[in-house]
């Protein structure tokens, strides 16, 4: 059983509210627009981090993390990218591969809009944790936490961190 904290669009912001939940997780996953390597360093001092770079991330973060990160967590095939779209309107860059070889869990950020959707056609769960940073048009800072237990994704919770 692996407890995941999923965040995105920190845009260089990390604070005690985020770190409180990171300490409770087994792993932290970041869906891009990290914004500053200090965010990475702070999280990695606490928990293992899996991440991708986003459209605002500089060359330092781009050297550290890939554009797409596909991996297995227990029995769940996970794909994280920053700009991925959502069912059925996936981004053109990933659309063909998603259709040819869908993961069980597809995660993206970018929109700053928290969204969890089931893609019945491809039999995958799509997650976007919204934005937990203070930059952007979103009004409430959000993250997601959930558990992967074998092949099961369960105990999904929305975390609201208050107004940006």
C-alpha positions in Angstrom: 0.0 0.0 0.0 1.4 3.4 -1.1 0.0 6.7 0.0 0.4 9.4 -2.6 0.3 13.2 -2.4 -0.4 14.6 -5.9 0.3 18.2 -6.6 0.9 20.5 -9.5 1.5 24.1 -10.5 3.4 25.2 -7.4 5.1 28.0 -9.5 7.9 28.2 -7.0 5.7 28.2 -3.9 6.2 25.7 -1.1 4.8 26.2 2.4 4.1 24.4 5.6 0.5 23.5 4.5 1.9 21.5 1.6 4.7 20.0 3.6 2.3 18.8 6.3 0.6 16.5 3.8 3.9 15.6 2.2 5.1 14.2 5.5 2.0 12.0 5.7 2.5 10.5 2.3 4.9 7.7 1.2 5.6 9.5 -2.1 4.9 12.9 -3.6 4.1 13.2 -7.3 4.3 16.6 -9.0 2.5 17.2 -12.4 4.7 20.1 -13.5 5.1 23.9 -13.4 7.4 23.3 -10.4 8.8 26.8 -10.8 11.9 26.7 -8.7 14.4 23.9 -7.8 13.9 24.9 -4.2 10.5 23.3 -4.3 12.1 20.0 -5.4 14.9 20.2 -2.8 12.4 20.9 0.0 10.1 18.0 -0.9 13.0 15.5 -1.5 14.3 16.2 2.0 11.0 14.8 3.3 9.8 12.1 0.8 10.6 10.5 -2.5 9.5 12.7 -5.5 8.3 11.7 -8.9 7.7 14.7 -11.2 7.6 16.1 -14.7 8.6 19.6 -16.0 5.9 22.0 -17.1 5.8 24.9 -19.6 7.1 27.5 -17.1 10.0 25.3 -15.8 13.6 26.4 -16.6 16.5 24.3 -18.0 17.5 23.2 -14.4 14.2 21.5 -13.8 14.0 20.2 -17.3 17.4 18.4 -16.8 16.1 17.0 -13.5 12.7 15.7 -14.7 11.2 14.4 -18.0 8.3 15.8 -20.0 6.4 12.5 -19.5 7.0 10.1 -16.6 5.4 6.6 -17.0 6.1 4.1 -14.3 4.5 1.3 -12.3 3.3 2.0 -8.7 2.6 -1.4 -7.2 0.2 -2.9 -9.8 -0.9 0.5 -11.4 0.5 1.8 -14.7 0.9 5.6 -14.1 1.6 8.3 -16.7 2.3 11.9 -15.5 2.6 14.8 -17.9 2.0 18.5 -17.5 -0.2 19.3 -20.5 -2.3 16.3 -21.1 -5.9 17.4 -21.6 -8.7 15.3 -20.3 -11.1 12.6 -21.5 -11.9 12.5 -24.4 -10.0 15.7 -25.3 -6.4 14.6 -24.8 -3.6 16.8 -25.9 -2.4 16.0 -29.5 1.1 15.2 -28.2 -0.1 12.3 -26.0 -3.5 11.4 -27.6 -2.2 8.6 -30.0 -0.1 6.9 -27.4 -2.9 7.0 -24.8 -5.2 5.4 -27.2 -2.7 2.8 -28.3 -1.5 1.9 -24.8 -3.6 3.5 -22.1 -2.2 3.6 -18.6 -4.5 2.9 -15.6 -3.9 6.3 -14.1 -3.3 9.4 -16.3 -2.2 12.6 -14.4 -1.7 16.1 -15.7 -1.6 19.6 -14.4 -1.5 22.9 -16.3 -5.1 24.0 -16.2 -5.1 24.9 -12.5 -8.6 23.2 -12.4 -9.0 20.2 -10.1 -10.6 17.4 -12.1 -11.0 13.6 -11.6 -12.7 11.7 -14.4 -13.1 8.2 -15.5 -12.5 7.5 -19.1 -14.8 4.6 -19.8 -13.7 4.2 -23.3 -10.0 3.7 -22.4 -10.7 2.3 -18.9 -8.4 4.8 -17.2 -8.7 7.3 -14.3 -7.7 10.8 -15.1 -6.5 13.2 -12.3 -5.6 16.8 -12.3 -4.9 18.1 -8.7 -5.5 21.7 -9.6 -2.8 24.2 -8.4 -1.3 24.4 -4.9 0.8 27.5 -5.7 -0.2 31.1 -5.3 0.3 32.2 -9.0 -2.5 31.8 -11.5 -6.3 32.4 -12.0 -7.4 29.7 -9.5 -9.1 30.9 -6.3 -8.5 27.9 -4.0 -5.2 26.1 -3.7 -5.8 22.3 -4.1 -4.0 18.9 -4.1 -5.1 15.3 -4.1 -4.1 12.4 -1.9 -5.0 8.8 -2.5 -3.8 5.2 -1.9 -2.5 2.7 -4.4 -3.0 -0.8 -3.0 -2.0 -3.5 -5.4 -4.0 -2.8 -8.6 -6.5 -0.6 -6.8 -6.6 3.2 -6.6 -8.6 4.1 -3.5 -9.3 6.6 -0.7 -9.1 9.6 -2.9 -9.3 12.9 -1.0 -9.3 16.5 -2.2 -7.2 18.8 -0.1 -8.1 22.5 -0.1 -5.3 24.8 1.2 -7.3 28.0 1.2 -7.3 31.0 -1.0 -4.3 31.8 -3.0 
